[in-house]
Amino acid sequence: MINLGDPKTKKLATGRLFIQLTNPSVDAFYRDLGNCTEHKIDPKITRKEHKKAAGGFLRTDLSLVSEISPMYQYVFDEHSPDLVNLALLGSQGADSVQAGGNIVAEQLTNNSQQGRVYFTAQNGLTVATVKVGGIAKTLNVDYAIDLGSGAVTILNGGAINNGSTVTIDYTSGAVTMHNFTAFQALLLQGAIKYVETDQFSATPRQITTFNGQLYVTNWGDNKADYNLITVDAVPLTNPIVQTRVD
């Protein structure tokens, strides 16, 4: 008989969700969608009730399931590239690789306007000097710069006159960027595996597998907290659930 006082009957678990895309000849591996902070089973069940006359009124004497739409819901606080791709309804292209190095006399504009912003070709700058006619201008007097994004603002009232040709010397670091094209992939399905673990064993507490479809239902709010993305999974086959026996 199960001892309900055994700590192992108490459920405090974490999990990760994986998907193997439909075409295993191309993707014979699982994609890790990241850390799942919450998950729930939320099936939508429709019942058909049978009414029987008794004592001058109708009463339900039978209620049968006529339709079931199984549904799992997962909430993530890690933004893996595969989860970002899913959230964007996108397709991921080749990465952009910036080698970094010393850049000399890159032209920002040949028709500058005070109060406007111009971007360098690379980002992740470490040092930078803005020039007009080869003469260095003064930081935070003539221009301002965000070294991370390479955004250069020509300041109002500074010595960079409208219509100037502005160049910049800078040093940039090596940066790799993932490239996504949003709203291109409206259907993501394949073999789905949810692995749930607890503190009592290195062996998963529960493993749920099914073929199904994933889609985002809540993109989260960008605020001073972890951004949470909610993903719904629709099983297209009957889920198989394995629970560890302790």
N, C-alpha and C positions, 0 to 999 in steps of 0.2 A: 504494500500500500504506500502511496506517496505521502511523504512527510511534508505537510504544508508549512512547517516551521523551518524547513531547509532553506538556507540562503539562495540556493541555486534555483528555487522556484520563483524568486523575485526577478523581475525583468528590468534591467537597466542596460540598454544596449546601444551600440553605434553601428552604422552601416555604410556601405558604399554600393553604388549602382554601376553596372557594366552593361554595354551593349555590343553585340557582334552584328555588323550590318548584314543585310539580306544576301549580298553576293560574297560568299566565303572565299571564292577563288581570287577575289581582289583583296578582301580584308579578312584573312583567316586569323583574326585576333580580336580580342575584346578591347573596347575603348572605355577608359575609366572616367566616368562623369563627375567623380569627386565625392567629398565628404557629405553625407546625408545627416542633417541635424534632426529631421522629423520624417516620419513616413506613416501612412495609414492605408488600410483597405477600405474602400468606399463604394461597394457595389450598389448599383441602382436596380432595385427589384420592383417589378410590376406584378400585382396579383389580380386574379380574376375571381371575384366572389360569387358564390352560388346562393341564391335566396330561396327560402322555403316558407310557404305560408303556414302560419301556426297561430291560433287564437285570435284571428282577425288582423294580423299584421305580418309583414315579412321579416324574417330573421336570417342571418347568415349561418349556414350550416356547413359550409366548406369554403376554403380559401386556398386556391392553387396558384403557384407561380406560373405566370404566362410569359414573362420576359425577364431576362437578367442581363445587365450591362456591367460586367466586372470592371473595376477601376482601382488602380493603385495611385497613390500620390506621394511624391518625394520632395523634400525641401533641402536645398543645397546652399552652403555658405562658402564653398570653394569654386573659383571660376577657372576651371580647366579649359584649354582651347576647344575641346569637344563640347563642353557645356555652353561656352560662349557661342559656338557655331550653331548649336541647337536653339539658343535664345534669340539669335539673329535671324532664324529661319534661313540660314545662309549656306554658302559653299566656301570652303577654305582653299585658297590658292597657295602658290609658292611663297615662302617667307621672303621678306625684304632684308637683305644683309648689308649693313653699313660697316665698311672696314674701319672707318675712322682715319685720322691723320691730320696733317697741317694743311689748311686751305688758305691760299693767298689770293687777294684781290677778286673775290667772288662778287659779282655785281648784284646788289639788292634791287636797284631800280635806276633807270636813266631819267626819271621824271618824278622826283620825290615830292611828297606833300606832307606838310607838318600835321601832326595829329594822326597820321596813318601808320599802319603796321605792315611790315615786310618780313618774310620768312626766309631763313637760310635753307640751302638745299639739304643740309643734314641737321640732325638734332643731337642732343646729348653733348653740348659744347662745354668745354672747361675754361677756356679764355677766349676773348674776342675783342677786336678793335675795329670800330667803324671809321671810315675815311671818306673824304671828298677831295678829289684832285690829289690823292696821295697823302693828304694831311689828316692826321688823326683828330677825331672830334672827342668831346668830353662826355664821359658817361654820366648819366643822370642830370646833365645840363642840356646837351644837344640831342641825346638819344637815351632810351632805356632798353634793356634787353633781358629776356627770359632765356637763360642759358639752356634750360632743359628742352624747350620746344624750338629754340632758335628764332623767336619772335622779336623783331627790332621795331621799336616805336620811335618815330621822328617827333621830338618834343616841340610843342608850340613855344615860340619865342627864342628857340635855340639858334645856333649858328649854321644849321643845315637849311639853306633857303629852298623854297619851293622850286621845282624844276631841276634840282641837282642830280648828278650821277653819283650814286652812293655805292661804295664797295665795302667789303668786310674781310678781315683776316681772322681766322679762328682755328682752334684745335678741337677736334671732336673725337669721342670715344667710339669703340666698336658697339654697335647696337643691332639686334635682330628683332624684327617686327613680324607678327603673324598678320596675314592679309585675309579678310573675309569680305565676301560680297553678300549683303543682306537681302532677304526676301526672294531667294532663289530656290531654296529647297523646302517645300511645303509638306513633305512627308518623310518621316524617319522611322523605319521599322527594322526589326531583326530579332535575334536571340537575346533576351534580356535576363540578367542574373543579378539578384540582390543578395549581398552577403552581409549578414548581421553578426556582430561579435559582442561578447560580454567579458567580464573580469575573471571568470572562473576557469577558462580554458583557452588555449591558443587555437583550438578547433572552433570554427564558427558555430554560434548558437543555432542559427537558422539560415538556410539557403533556399531562395525562391527562384524558380526558373520558368520562363514561358516565352513564346514568340509573341511579339506585340508591337505596338506603335507608341512612340513618345512624342509629346508636344508640351510646350511651355504654356502655363495658364497664369502665371504671375511673374513679371520681370523684375520685381523688387523696386525699392526706392533707394536712390543714391543719396544717403544722408550720413550723419556722423555715427555710423554703425555698420556692422557686416551687412553686405547686400545679399539678400536671400532670393533665390530663384526657385519657383515652384514648377515641378514637372509632373504631368499626369501620364500614366502608362495604361494603355488599353490592351489587355490580353486578347490575343487572337486564337490562342489555344488554351486548354485548361492548365492553370499553373500547377507546378509540382513543388510541394513544400517539404523540405527535409529539416527536422528538428533534432538537435543533439540529445542523446540519452546520457544523462549523468549517472 
